[in-house]
Amino acid sequence: MRKPVVAGHVAELVQGSRKYADIDAGLIAALSQREGGKAANEKDAAKRVKRKLHQMVGAYLDADVPFAAWLERLRSAPEALTRAEVCRELLQQHVSTRERVGELQEIYDFIFAAAAPQIVLDLACGLNPLGRPFMPLPTSTQYFAADVHRGLIGFLNDAFPLLGLAGRAFAHDLLSGPPAMAADVVLLLKALPCLEQAERGVGHSLLATLQAPLIVVSFPTASLGGGKRGMERFYQQRFLESLPAEQFACEMHAFASELVFKLRRLP
Ligand SMILES: C[S@@+](CC[C@H](N)C(=O)[O-])C[C@H]1O[C@@H](n2cnc3c(N)ncnc32)[C@H](O)[C@@H]1O
């Protein structure tokens, strides 16, 4: 008889791997449960979970990130201007923000045009909060950021005070739903394709439950390997087709590296 696949054992196997030890335990538990049901045995299930984690998290950031050295660079930068330039360099260390760096100012200007939010919530944030010095926001804006990479979250919490930013970062798995907080602007930048790797349709249940009058959703215009293959048209069509038009007014801008939708919740 085949040995039953126990999700808890699968999660332990995954967490035992150095590459995934720093990922939110809730996400690993949820994926272990899901993939465990499809696998022949626990080893196979762990392999499937690791593959998903690679697609969702690992593909964007090196396994050994020198967070302490990054903090030292920020700490030793003599003034705000140089700290902003260190941020611009660090943005290159995460694949997703690296793609954005060439059009950083244009993209943030579009996102925050005519908005002076008191609270921004950046979900599945990666290193995007380091773009804060380039965002046209009042210094009083509180910036909250969430991701499943706990090392990244710790780094952001140490970096915020060095950058003079109000706010904090916290670990949160979006597959379990949105965080229980309201914001003036929620950013879901290039996050939905990652989440949909694990659960189809999760994007639209998130949009329905996020507590914010303005939600900004974006998609990459090229694959991680750099191939374009009509990705922009594909994401635009698929997103707009499934967007509940009676709930949101939508404004879109296609930048070279990113397709950005601003969704204003209708009363
Ligand atoms: C494509 S990157 C986008 C990063 C950032 N939003 C940006 O555009 O620069 C996807 C991010 O989603 C995070 N992520 C993956 N699965 C997640 C989940 N279930 N909940 C929260 N964040 C997740 C990854 O760690 C990664 O930082």
The ligand as a Gaussian input file, in Angstrom:
#p B3LYP/6-31G(d) Opt

LIG

0 1
 C        7.429000      39.582000      -9.535000
 S        7.921000      39.948000      -7.927000
 C        7.205000      41.562000      -7.728000
 C        7.897000      42.375000      -6.667000
 C        7.423000      43.835000      -6.549000
 N        6.004000      43.936000      -6.352000
 C        7.833000      44.609000      -7.783000
 O        7.028000      44.756000      -8.696000
 O        8.973000      45.033000      -7.830000
 C        6.847000      38.969000      -6.968000
 C        6.994000      39.114000      -5.461000
 O        5.906000      38.408000      -4.860000
 C        6.353000      37.808000      -3.672000
 N        5.397000      36.722000      -3.404000
 C        5.304000      35.524000      -4.037000
 N        4.286000      34.817000      -3.535000
 C        3.699000      35.581000      -2.584000
 C        2.585000      35.387000      -1.708000
 N        1.890000      34.258000      -1.730000
 N        2.245000      36.382000      -0.859000
 C        2.979000      37.536000      -0.829000
 N        4.039000      37.765000      -1.634000
 C        4.397000      36.804000      -2.494000
 C        7.769000      37.362000      -4.011000
 O        8.560000      37.163000      -2.875000
 C        8.257000      38.530000      -4.884000
 O        8.906000      39.505000      -4.103000

